[in-house]
């Protein structure tokens, strides 16, 4: 006998202990989020000193509009990463949802805008369900599944769209106006993204089903023994990630008013970077959607600032990659310390 207590009560205690350890880790991650805020401020200051127009009203609005799409994608990605998985297909889901909405509005100009949003979200949710089913019932790593569906969904988009492009003059005017609408001077799309981030953050932090995702990411086996329906929660995480990617597709369509089979290509790298830079642990179980949104804002500022500073496109991508490596390295150190703390706890409890 190993001497390890695997009863439901012990498993529940293990989950509770893991949560306490994770809260200590999250306290450290708060400093990471503060660091992101300081990095954003410093980058904006340096860029503004080089070109004062960078902090102009229109420039700030453009940054917020770009961040809105990334933040919605990052919110969904954070949900999946917290469960110790990843969704690389979000850019293709965005593109497919954007074209589904664009082609529908093109063929049926009288379609209510609310239904256009619902359609985009449903297309994304369906893609997320495909990912979740393959990961759960196929027992295939999420990295492999979503890398495959990244190309499959994009292939469906190409098959459907072909060389067709839906442009601004083919969209209903009221739909295009959403992309430039403002409330108290703030872009409407940025407000929508903020609402998504806040609602997702509240769900993850205050509702049982959301907190259970953290337990799954911290200790999957203990979560299962404690009675958490890990299979259903895994499906939920991927469906929500897909649904939010679908919503981002609608925002993309109204933001750029030009949609084709290539829409959103390459966004997956930026989204993953935003999530890990924002402090969501790639090994699951810790981090917040608010940090992921801050990571999205940082990357949007970088994308806007570097051209102003006359930095080549290559370095923009290199910096994003370096930020991912730095964040993963930091996460690995934190995870190792957490693991060591849990081993010490187990030894004290007679493991």
PyMOL commands that set and color helices and strands:
alter all, ss='L'
color gray80, all
select helices_A, chain A and resi 8-50+52-55+57-82+90-107+113-138+142-161+168-170+173-178+188-206+208-218+220-225+230-256+267-277+289-308+313-348
alter helices_A, ss='H'
color red, helices_A
select strands_A, chain A and resi 182-183+186-187
alter strands_A, ss='S'
color yellow, strands_A
deselect
rebuild
show_as cartoon
